[in-house]
Amino acid sequence: MGKNVVVVGTQWGDEGKGKIVDWLTRHAQGVVRFQGGHNAGHTLVVGETVYKLSLVPSGIVHPKVRCYIGNGVVLDIAHLLKEIDGLEAGGIEVQSRLSVSLGCPLILPYHAALDQAREARAGAKIGTTGKGIGPAYEDKVARRALRVYDLFDPKRFAEKLTEVMAYHNFVLTRFLDAEPLDTKQVLEQTLAHRERVLPMVADVSALLHTAGQEGKNLLFEGAQGSLLDIDHGTYPFVTSSSCVSGQAASGSGIGPNMLHHVLGIAKAYCTRVGSGPFPSELAIDAEGTPGWQMSHKGREIGTVTGRTRRCGWFDAALLRRSAIINGLSGLCITKLDVLDGLPEVKICTHYLVDGKPVDLLPIGADEAARCEPVFETLPGWTESTSDAQRRQRWEDLPTNARAYLNRLETLCRIPIDIISTGPEREETILRRHPFLA
């Protein structure tokens, strides 16, 4: 029997999951993406090459690894093919190694039009990427989605598309004061991609079950972060899918007994893109301040959106919430090197709400916005934690950096398995291997 690992973000996304999935893939035979859409961006640095992925699983840069897109993903076919073309132009064979679930709901042009029209009209913006993710999930839940499966029958696809576009064009024109989309044009654009996509379409659920029976190690790759989860995040400032570890089962069509180790990824500080509460947030506009260093040294610009990320101190109360909703087995702390050189570092240990201590990030944006952070201050370190030229060890880290990590481990009540000190594969310290634990 193989060992399967789920990798999830434990904050508001952008924790560095792509690098860690890539690093762990050397011990896996398959990598599975199980939720979200092309609103998620994973950046991989392999030698001199930087890969920016949003739909294709991060394991694709390993030539002998099979990759899967599960039914929990909403799929923009045009974007998928563009991403595949970019990878194959760089010498990475994708189409023969990628399986796409029959059950993936399609993101079509009217979904993006709805998304953008709503954001333009909204009084309180959610801060979506405008790529149609939310409207596509809405169609799925309303049972009017067109799925990958429908592409096998162009006539049926055209009939369903005509019906659903009549509804959405009504909403666009009569409610959102936006322009309608041409049904014939959307149909032709979508069917034009059909011949390239269908050879990759498969029963992903059955393939993963077989892989498990054959003793293969599988890596399940989450997108976004747990506090953007539609059920457990800072609602309504969340994404439209479930980002927690349990979604790895339902979003790929396997049983939860196939999920053996849940690795939570967290930055050594916190970031957030878009609107919503952020208790430990710092100002990032004053040069030389901790927030400015996190933003600039951490290159905190959204991979997909290009937006500047908000930055703040590590939030242990937030992480404890993530540990509960994910059933974390271990943690990976990323971007430790961004804190190098700060004279002191702080950790939000808990909150005060109406003067009373609160140990967990509350569920929902309104309550989270009322939280006053309580910080603990630790001495910083002047030495560099990053060294891509040689194999790194726990003992090589500065004493104060190790003390900081030990304190995070104690406050979060979860063991730290891995520490990432830079974007390169070699800038990784292993304490306990998720596939071997």
C-alpha positions in Angstrom: 0.0 0.0 0.0 1.4 3.4 -0.9 1.6 6.5 1.3 -0.5 9.5 0.4 0.2 13.0 1.5 -2.2 16.1 1.3 -0.6 19.5 1.1 -2.8 22.4 2.1 -2.2 26.1 2.8 -2.9 27.0 6.4 -3.2 30.8 6.1 -4.8 32.9 3.3 -3.0 31.3 0.5 0.3 32.1 -1.2 2.2 30.1 1.5 4.6 28.5 -1.0 2.8 25.2 -1.6 4.1 24.9 -5.2 7.7 24.6 -4.2 7.0 22.1 -1.4 4.8 19.9 -3.7 7.6 20.0 -6.3 10.2 19.1 -3.6 8.0 16.2 -2.3 7.2 14.9 -5.7 10.5 13.0 -5.9 8.9 10.5 -3.6 5.6 10.3 -5.4 4.3 8.6 -8.5 1.2 10.9 -8.9 0.2 14.5 -8.1 -3.5 15.4 -7.8 -5.1 18.9 -7.9 -8.4 18.7 -6.1 -10.1 22.1 -5.9 -10.1 25.7 -7.1 -9.4 27.0 -10.6 -6.9 29.2 -12.4 -7.3 31.8 -9.7 -4.5 29.9 -7.8 -0.9 30.5 -8.7 2.0 28.2 -7.9 5.6 29.3 -8.6 8.4 26.8 -8.9 12.1 27.6 -9.2 14.1 24.8 -10.8 17.7 25.9 -11.4 17.5 29.0 -13.6 13.9 28.3 -14.7 10.8 29.8 -13.1 7.5 28.0 -13.7 4.2 29.7 -12.9 1.4 27.2 -12.8 -2.3 27.7 -12.0 -4.1 24.6 -13.2 -1.5 21.9 -14.1 -0.3 20.2 -10.9 3.1 21.3 -9.7 4.5 17.7 -10.1 4.5 18.1 -13.8 8.1 19.2 -13.9 9.1 15.7 -12.8 9.2 13.7 -16.1 8.1 10.3 -14.7 5.2 11.6 -12.5 1.5 11.2 -13.5 -0.6 14.3 -12.9 -4.4 14.5 -12.3 -7.0 17.3 -12.2 -9.8 16.1 -10.0 -13.6 16.8 -10.2 -13.3 19.5 -7.5 -11.5 21.8 -9.9 -13.4 24.3 -12.1 -11.7 24.2 -15.5 -11.1 27.0 -18.0 -10.1 24.9 -21.0 -8.5 27.8 -22.9 -6.3 28.7 -20.0 -5.3 25.0 -19.4 -4.2 24.6 -23.0 -2.3 27.9 -22.9 -0.5 26.6 -19.8 0.3 23.3 -21.4 1.6 25.0 -24.5 4.0 27.1 -22.4 5.3 24.1 -20.5 5.8 22.0 -23.6 7.5 24.9 -25.3 10.0 24.7 -22.5 10.6 20.9 -23.1 8.1 19.5 -20.5 5.8 16.8 -21.9 2.4 17.4 -20.4 -0.5 16.0 -22.5 0.6 12.3 -22.3 1.0 12.6 -18.5 -2.1 14.6 -17.5 -5.5 13.2 -16.8 -8.5 15.5 -16.4 -11.7 14.4 -14.6 -14.9 13.9 -16.5 -16.7 15.7 -13.7 -14.8 19.0 -13.8 -17.3 21.9 -14.2 -16.3 24.2 -17.1 -15.5 27.9 -16.7 -16.9 29.6 -19.7 -16.7 33.3 -20.9 -20.0 34.3 -19.2 -18.7 33.2 -15.8 -15.8 35.7 -16.1 -18.3 38.4 -17.4 -20.6 37.8 -14.4 -17.6 37.9 -11.9 -16.3 41.2 -13.3 -19.7 42.8 -13.5 -20.5 42.0 -9.9 -17.1 43.3 -8.6 -17.6 46.5 -10.6 -21.1 47.0 -9.1 -20.5 45.8 -5.5 -20.5 48.3 -2.7 -18.2 46.1 -0.6 -15.8 44.2 -2.9 -14.8 40.6 -2.1 -11.6 41.1 -4.1 -12.0 38.2 -6.5 -9.6 37.6 -9.4 -12.5 38.2 -11.9 -11.8 34.9 -13.6 -15.2 33.4 -13.2 -14.4 30.9 -10.4 -17.3 31.8 -8.1 -20.0 31.9 -10.8 -18.8 28.5 -12.1 -19.1 26.9 -8.7 -22.6 28.5 -8.4 -23.6 26.8 -11.6 -22.3 23.5 -10.2 -24.3 23.8 -7.0 -27.4 25.0 -9.0 -27.1 21.9 -11.2 -26.8 23.9 -14.4 -23.0 23.6 -15.0 -21.6 22.3 -18.2 -18.9 19.7 -17.4 -16.0 18.2 -19.2 -18.2 15.1 -19.8 -20.6 17.2 -21.9 -17.9 17.8 -24.5 -18.2 14.3 -25.8 -21.6 15.1 -27.3 -21.5 18.5 -29.2 -25.2 18.5 -29.8 -26.1 18.0 -26.2 -23.4 20.6 -25.2 -25.0 23.2 -27.6 -28.5 22.6 -26.2 -27.3 23.0 -22.6 -25.2 26.0 -23.4 -28.1 27.8 -25.1 -30.4 27.3 -22.1 -27.8 28.4 -19.5 -26.7 31.4 -21.5 -30.2 32.7 -21.8 -30.4 32.8 -18.0 -27.0 34.4 -17.5 -27.4 37.0 -20.3 -30.7 38.0 -18.6 -28.8 38.5 -15.3 -25.9 40.4 -17.1 -28.2 42.8 -18.9 -31.2 43.3 -16.6 -29.6 43.1 -13.2 -25.9 44.0 -13.7 -26.2 46.5 -16.5 -23.6 44.7 -18.5 -23.3 43.6 -22.1 -24.7 40.1 -23.1 -22.4 37.4 -24.6 -23.0 35.8 -28.0 -24.0 32.2 -27.6 -22.8 31.1 -31.0 -19.4 32.6 -30.4 -19.0 30.9 -27.0 -20.1 27.6 -28.5 -17.6 27.8 -31.3 -14.7 28.9 -29.0 -15.3 26.1 -26.6 -15.8 23.3 -29.2 -12.6 24.5 -31.0 -10.6 23.2 -28.0 -12.5 19.9 -27.8 -10.2 17.7 -29.9 -7.1 18.6 -27.8 -8.8 18.2 -24.4 -10.7 14.9 -24.9 -7.6 12.6 -25.1 -6.7 13.8 -21.6 -10.1 13.2 -20.1 -10.4 10.1 -17.9 -12.2 8.6 -14.9 -9.7 10.1 -12.4 -11.5 8.5 -9.4 -10.9 5.0 -10.8 -7.3 5.8 -11.8 -6.4 7.0 -8.3 -8.0 4.0 -6.7 -6.0 1.7 -9.0 -2.8 3.6 -8.2 -3.4 3.2 -4.5 -4.0 -0.6 -5.0 -0.7 -0.8 -6.9 1.1 0.8 -3.9 2.0 4.1 -5.6 2.6 7.2 -3.5 0.1 10.1 -4.3 0.5 13.7 -3.4 -2.7 15.8 -3.2 -2.1 19.5 -4.0 -4.4 22.1 -2.5 -4.9 25.6 -3.8 -5.4 28.9 -1.9 -5.4 28.6 1.9 -7.6 27.2 4.7 -8.9 30.6 5.9 -10.2 31.2 2.4 -12.4 28.1 2.6 -16.0 28.6 1.7 -17.2 27.0 5.0 -14.4 27.6 7.5 -12.8 30.8 6.3 -13.4 34.5 7.0 -16.7 34.5 5.1 -17.7 36.3 2.9 -14.1 37.2 2.1 -13.3 33.7 0.9 -12.9 31.7 -2.3 -15.7 29.6 -3.7 -14.3 26.1 -3.0 -13.4 24.1 0.0 -9.6 24.5 0.6 -9.2 22.1 3.5 -7.7 18.6 3.5 -11.0 16.8 3.5 -11.7 18.2 0.0 -8.8 16.0 -1.3 -11.2 13.1 -1.0 -14.4 14.5 -2.4 -12.5 16.7 -5.0 -10.7 13.7 -6.5 -13.2 10.9 -6.0 -11.4 8.7 -3.4 -12.2 7.7 0.2 -10.7 9.6 3.2 -9.0 6.3 4.2 -6.6 7.0 1.3 -5.3 10.2 3.0 -2.5 9.3 5.3 -0.6 12.5 6.2 -1.7 16.2 6.1 1.1 18.7 5.7 0.1 22.3 6.4 2.2 25.0 4.7 2.6 28.3 6.5 4.8 31.3 5.9 7.1 32.4 8.8 4.8 35.5 8.7 1.3 36.1 7.2 0.1 37.6 4.0 -3.4 38.2 2.4 -4.5 39.3 -1.0 -7.8 41.2 -1.4 -10.3 42.3 1.2 -11.2 40.8 4.6 -10.0 40.9 8.2 -6.3 40.4 9.0 -5.7 40.8 12.8 -1.8 40.7 12.7 -1.5 43.1 9.7 1.3 45.6 9.5 1.8 48.7 7.4 4.0 48.0 4.4 4.7 51.5 3.1 7.4 52.7 5.5 10.8 51.6 4.3 12.8 49.6 6.8 9.9 48.5 8.9 9.1 44.8 9.3 6.0 45.0 7.1 8.0 46.7 4.3 10.7 44.0 4.6 8.1 41.2 4.4 6.6 42.8 1.3 9.8 43.7 -0.6 12.2 41.0 0.4 9.4 38.4 0.3 8.4 39.7 -3.2 4.8 39.6 -2.1 3.0 40.1 -5.4 0.2 37.8 -6.4 1.3 35.2 -9.0 -2.1 35.3 -10.7 -3.5 38.7 -9.8 -0.3 40.9 -9.8 -1.7 42.6 -6.7 0.5 43.6 -3.7 -0.2 41.3 -0.8 -0.9 42.6 2.7 1.7 41.5 5.3 1.8 40.9 9.0 3.3 38.9 11.8 2.8 35.1 12.2 -0.6 34.4 13.7 -0.7 31.3 16.0 -4.4 31.6 16.8 -5.1 31.5 13.0 -2.9 28.5 12.7 -4.6 26.6 15.5 -7.9 27.1 13.7 -6.3 25.6 10.5 -4.9 22.7 12.5 -8.4 21.8 13.7 -10.2 22.1 10.4 -7.5 20.2 8.5 -6.4 17.6 11.0 -2.8 18.6 10.4 -0.1 15.9 10.9 2.8 18.4 10.5 3.8 21.8 9.4 6.2 23.3 6.8 7.3 26.8 7.5 8.3 28.7 4.4 10.1 32.0 3.7 12.0 32.0 7.0 14.8 33.9 5.2 12.5 36.9 4.7 12.9 37.6 8.4 16.7 37.6 8.3 18.1 40.8 9.7 15.1 42.0 11.8 16.2 43.0 15.3 13.1 41.4 16.8 10.3 39.2 15.5 6.8 39.0 16.9 4.1 36.3 17.0 0.4 36.8 17.5 -0.3 34.3 20.3 -4.0 35.1 20.8 -6.6 37.9 20.6 -8.6 40.1 22.8 -12.3 40.5 22.0 -14.2 42.9 24.2 -11.2 42.6 26.6 -11.5 38.7 26.8 -8.8 36.4 25.5 -9.6 34.3 22.5 -7.4 31.4 21.5 -8.7 30.6 18.0 -9.5 32.8 15.0 -13.3 33.2 15.0 -15.3 31.8 12.1 -16.6 34.6 9.8 -15.3 38.0 8.9 -17.4 40.1 11.3 -16.1 38.3 14.4 -12.5 38.1 13.1 -12.5 41.9 12.4 -13.2 42.5 16.2 -10.0 40.6 17.2 -7.2 42.7 18.8 -3.9 40.8 18.4 -1.7 40.1 21.4 1.9 39.8 20.5 4.9 38.0 22.0 8.3 39.4 21.0 11.4 37.3 20.4 15.0 38.4 19.4 15.7 38.3 15.7 18.8 37.1 13.9 21.4 38.8 11.7 22.8 35.7 10.1 21.4 34.4 6.8 19.2 31.4 7.0 19.4 30.8 3.2 22.1 28.7 1.4 21.3 27.1 -1.9 24.9 26.0 -2.4 24.9 23.1 0.1 22.6 20.7 1.9 21.1 22.5 4.8 20.5 21.1 8.3 18.5 22.2 11.3 21.8 22.8 13.2 22.9 25.3 10.5 20.2 27.8 11.3 21.0 30.7 13.6 20.2 30.1 17.3 17.5 32.7 17.4 15.9 31.4 14.2 15.7 27.9 15.8 14.2 29.5 19.0 11.6 31.2 16.8 10.6 28.0 15.1 10.5 26.1 18.3 8.1 28.7 19.7 5.9 28.5 16.7 5.8 24.7 17.1 4.8 25.1 20.8 2.1 27.7 20.2 0.6 25.9 17.2 0.7 22.5 18.8 1.9 20.9 15.6 5.4 19.5 14.8 7.4 21.3 12.1 8.4 18.7 9.5 10.1 21.0 6.9 11.6 24.5 6.8 12.0 26.4 3.5 14.6 29.1 3.5 14.4 30.2 -0.1 12.7 29.4 -3.5 15.3 26.9 -4.7 14.8 23.1 -4.1 18.0 22.9 -2.1 17.0 25.6 0.3 14.9 23.1 2.3 15.5 21.6 5.7 13.9 18.3 6.5 13.1 17.2 10.0 10.5 14.5 9.4 9.5 13.3 5.9 5.7 13.2 5.3 6.0 10.1 3.1 8.1 8.3 5.7 6.5 9.5 8.9 
